[in-house]
């Protein structure tokens, strides 16, 4: 039995070939009821796209690339990227576009992968993460002509498209929320200060605040054991009171901090509070339930796909940006209901 064609679907739906093409490719110009009818008929007929013919006729390969540079051991513990990928896939569901994932351990390898994908016409667009100060990737992707969306804002004079949260505003808002609850000392535990978002957070943390002490402490990320020893040593030097709150950059740093506090017989939240910059079921469903910022990496992934689609459907000069809402503190068991000044 021959494979069904766009013309077959058009005859069955009583519409033009163009309408079917637009509907199957997720392009605008087709009323939603008509699109749903076409998609249902195509599904019933067992239609699938002819990739080779499509690539020749449209110069598109129906693939988006996501490159992540991180040590494999560290990546395995980082829930952010799993949630980001889930958001991308959720937005691509029902479309012919596939996500191509590349994980590398070195930044030079990431730049090489971008060049290789471009040379092989492997992807139609890129999603890139962890922007850096003086980031070379915007210049590279602009030179190559690859539509690219960054998760965050690179430090560069080159134009770039991005989905971002204002990390300086997030830190500022979080400290204000903690201060309102009685926190008088914030200890921020991090391992990625060399990224643009890390620099923005630390710069905000370092501003003078009357009545509130802020400490930033870099933690090695090579292994959980090394991170645990470093956090335990750091905590043991502090004179802790209920007005001290540890803010942890990631899920694994949060869990490691809770373990270090337990080892030192420091009760949470009676003797110190803990907040995670990330939110995941592993933190919010445990006991005690961890206080978190309600940030959604999945929303970032969805927004990145939306921007790339807009760049495809409405080509034109100038970058596209999407600023997501500033996440707020969700206080749970690791913060006291209130702390006396």
C-alpha positions in Angstrom: 0.0 0.0 0.0 1.4 3.4 -1.0 2.0 6.0 1.6 -0.6 8.8 1.7 0.3 12.2 0.3 -0.7 15.7 1.0 -3.0 15.6 -2.0 -4.8 12.5 -0.6 -5.3 14.3 2.7 -6.6 17.4 0.9 -9.1 15.4 -1.0 -10.4 13.7 2.1 -10.6 17.0 4.0 -12.1 19.0 1.1 -9.4 21.7 1.3 -6.4 22.8 -0.7 -3.0 21.2 -0.8 -1.6 24.5 0.6 -4.0 24.3 3.6 -2.9 20.8 4.4 0.8 21.7 4.1 0.3 24.7 6.5 -1.5 22.6 9.0 0.9 19.7 9.0 3.9 22.0 9.3 2.4 24.1 12.1 2.4 27.3 10.1 -0.2 30.1 10.5 -2.9 30.8 8.0 -5.3 27.9 8.7 -8.3 28.2 11.0 -7.9 26.0 14.1 -11.0 23.8 13.4 -9.7 23.2 9.9 -6.2 22.4 11.3 -7.7 19.9 13.8 -9.7 18.2 11.0 -6.7 17.9 8.8 -4.5 16.6 11.6 -7.2 14.0 12.5 -7.5 12.8 8.8 -3.7 12.6 8.4 -3.5 10.6 11.6 -6.2 8.2 10.5 -4.5 7.8 7.1 -1.1 7.0 8.7 0.6 10.0 7.1 4.2 10.7 8.0 6.5 13.4 6.5 8.9 12.5 3.7 12.1 13.9 5.4 14.3 13.7 2.3 11.8 15.5 0.0 11.0 18.0 2.7 14.7 19.0 3.2 15.2 19.4 -0.5 12.1 21.5 -1.1 12.3 23.7 2.0 15.9 23.7 3.1 14.7 22.6 6.5 15.5 19.4 8.4 12.8 19.7 11.1 15.3 19.6 14.0 16.2 22.0 16.8 19.6 21.6 18.5 20.3 21.9 22.2 23.9 21.9 23.3 24.8 21.6 27.0 28.3 22.0 28.3 28.8 20.4 31.7 30.8 17.6 33.3 28.7 14.4 33.0 28.7 13.7 36.7 27.4 17.2 37.5 24.8 17.1 34.7 23.4 13.9 36.2 22.6 15.7 39.4 21.1 18.9 37.7 17.3 18.8 37.5 17.3 22.2 35.6 18.2 20.6 32.3 15.7 17.8 32.6 13.0 20.3 33.2 14.2 22.5 30.3 14.2 19.6 27.9 10.7 18.6 29.1 9.5 22.1 28.2 11.1 22.0 24.8 9.6 18.6 24.0 6.2 19.6 25.3 6.1 22.6 22.9 7.3 20.4 20.0 4.7 17.7 20.6 2.4 17.2 17.7 4.8 18.8 15.3 7.3 17.1 12.9 10.2 18.9 14.6 12.6 16.8 16.6 15.0 17.9 19.4 18.7 17.0 18.8 20.6 17.0 22.1 24.4 17.3 22.4 26.3 17.1 25.7 29.9 18.1 25.8 32.3 18.6 28.7 34.3 21.5 27.3 33.3 24.9 25.9 35.6 24.5 22.9 33.7 21.3 22.1 30.4 23.2 22.1 31.8 25.8 19.6 33.0 22.9 17.5 29.6 21.2 17.6 27.9 24.5 16.5 30.2 24.7 13.5 29.8 21.0 12.7 26.0 21.1 12.8 26.0 24.1 10.6 28.3 22.5 8.1 26.2 19.3 8.0 22.9 21.2 7.9 21.9 19.1 10.9 19.5 21.6 12.6 17.2 24.5 11.7 17.9 26.4 14.9 19.7 26.3 18.2 18.9 26.6 21.9 22.0 27.5 23.9 22.4 27.7 27.7 24.6 29.1 30.4 25.6 32.5 28.8 29.0 33.8 29.8 30.5 37.2 30.1 32.2 38.0 26.8 30.4 35.1 25.3 31.7 34.2 21.7 28.6 32.2 20.7 26.3 35.1 19.6 29.0 36.3 17.1 29.5 32.8 15.9 25.9 31.9 15.3 25.2 35.3 13.7 28.2 34.7 11.3 26.9 31.2 10.5 23.3 32.5 10.1 21.8 29.9 12.5 18.6 31.1 14.3 19.6 30.8 17.9 17.9 31.5 21.2 19.9 31.7 24.5 18.5 30.7 27.8 19.7 33.8 29.7 21.6 36.9 28.5 25.2 36.6 27.2 27.7 39.3 27.9 28.4 40.7 24.4 27.8 43.6 22.1 26.5 41.2 19.4 22.7 41.1 19.0 21.1 37.9 20.3 17.7 36.4 20.9 17.0 35.2 24.4 14.5 33.9 27.0 15.6 35.2 30.3 14.7 35.9 33.9 16.2 39.0 35.5 18.5 37.3 38.0 19.5 40.5 39.7 15.8 41.2 40.3 15.2 37.7 41.5 18.0 38.0 44.1 16.8 41.4 45.2 13.3 40.2 45.6 14.3 37.0 47.4 16.4 39.0 49.9 13.6 41.4 50.5 11.2 38.5 51.1 13.6 36.8 53.5 14.3 40.1 55.4 10.5 40.6 55.8 10.4 37.2 57.5 13.2 38.1 59.9 16.4 36.9 58.1 19.4 39.1 59.0 22.1 37.0 57.4 22.0 35.4 53.9 24.7 32.8 52.9 24.5 32.1 49.2 26.1 28.8 48.2 27.0 28.5 44.5 29.2 26.8 42.0 28.6 28.7 38.8 29.5 32.3 39.5 31.4 32.4 36.2 28.2 32.4 34.2 26.3 35.7 33.4 23.4 34.8 35.7 25.8 33.9 38.5 27.6 37.3 38.2 24.2 39.1 38.2 23.1 37.3 41.4 26.4 38.0 43.2 26.5 41.6 42.2 23.1 42.1 43.7 24.0 40.1 46.8 27.0 42.3 47.4 25.1 45.6 47.6 25.0 47.2 51.0 21.8 46.5 53.0 21.2 48.1 56.3 20.7 45.5 59.0 21.4 42.5 56.7 24.7 40.6 56.1 25.2 38.8 52.8 27.9 36.1 52.3 28.7 34.4 49.0 30.5 31.1 49.2 31.7 29.2 46.2 31.4 25.4 46.4 33.4 22.9 44.4 31.2 20.9 42.0 33.5 18.0 41.1 31.8 15.6 43.4 29.1 15.4 46.1 31.6 14.3 48.6 33.9 17.3 48.0 30.9 19.7 48.0 29.7 18.2 51.3 33.1 18.6 53.0 33.4 22.2 51.8 29.9 23.2 53.0 30.3 21.4 56.3 33.6 23.3 56.9 32.0 26.6 55.9 29.0 26.1 58.2 31.1 25.0 61.2 32.8 28.4 61.1 29.5 30.4 61.4 27.8 31.4 64.6 24.3 30.3 63.5 21.1 31.8 64.7 17.5 31.4 63.4 18.0 34.6 61.6 20.6 33.0 59.2 19.3 31.6 55.9 21.3 29.5 53.5 20.3 30.1 49.8 21.5 27.3 47.6 22.0 27.6 43.9 20.9 24.1 42.9 19.0 21.1 44.1 22.2 19.1 44.8 23.7 21.9 46.8 20.5 22.2 48.7 20.5 18.5 49.6 24.2 18.6 50.4 23.7 21.7 52.7 20.8 19.9 54.6 23.1 16.9 55.1 25.9 19.1 56.4 23.6 20.8 58.8 22.3 17.5 60.0 25.9 16.2 60.5 26.7 19.2 62.6 23.5 18.7 64.7 22.1 22.0 63.5 18.3 21.8 63.3 16.3 23.3 60.4 14.6 25.7 60.7 15.1 26.1 64.5 18.7 27.1 64.1 19.0 28.1 60.5 16.8 28.4 57.4 17.4 26.8 53.9 16.1 28.0 50.5 16.7 26.4 47.1 17.0 28.6 44.0 15.6 25.5 42.1 12.2 23.8 42.6 11.7 20.1 42.0 9.6 17.3 43.5 12.7 15.9 45.1 12.8 19.1 47.3 9.2 20.0 47.8 7.9 16.5 48.6 10.6 15.5 51.0 10.4 16.0 54.8 11.1 18.6 55.7 9.7 20.2 52.5 12.3 22.7 51.2 11.5 26.3 50.7 12.1 27.2 47.0 11.9 29.8 44.3 9.0 28.9 42.1 11.1 29.0 38.9 10.1 26.8 35.9 12.9 25.8 33.5 10.1 24.0 31.4 8.6 27.4 30.8 11.9 28.6 29.5 12.1 25.7 27.1 8.6 26.3 25.8 9.3 30.1 25.3 12.6 29.3 23.4 10.7 27.1 20.9 8.1 29.8 20.5 10.8 32.4 19.7 12.4 30.1 17.2 9.1 29.6 15.5 8.5 33.3 15.4 12.0 33.8 13.8 11.1 31.2 11.2 7.5 32.4 10.4 8.3 36.2 10.6 11.8 36.6 9.4 13.2 40.1 9.9 16.0 42.1 11.4 16.6 42.4 15.1 16.7 39.9 18.0 13.7 38.5 19.7 13.5 38.4 23.5 11.1 37.0 26.1 11.4 38.0 29.8 9.7 35.6 32.1 8.0 36.6 35.3 10.2 37.0 38.4 9.8 33.9 40.6 8.9 34.4 44.2 9.7 32.6 47.4 7.5 29.6 48.4 8.2 29.2 52.1 7.9 25.6 53.4 9.2 23.6 56.3 12.9 24.8 56.0 11.9 28.4 57.0 10.4 29.4 60.3 7.0 31.0 60.2 8.6 34.2 61.5 11.8 35.2 63.2 12.2 37.8 65.9 14.6 40.6 65.0 
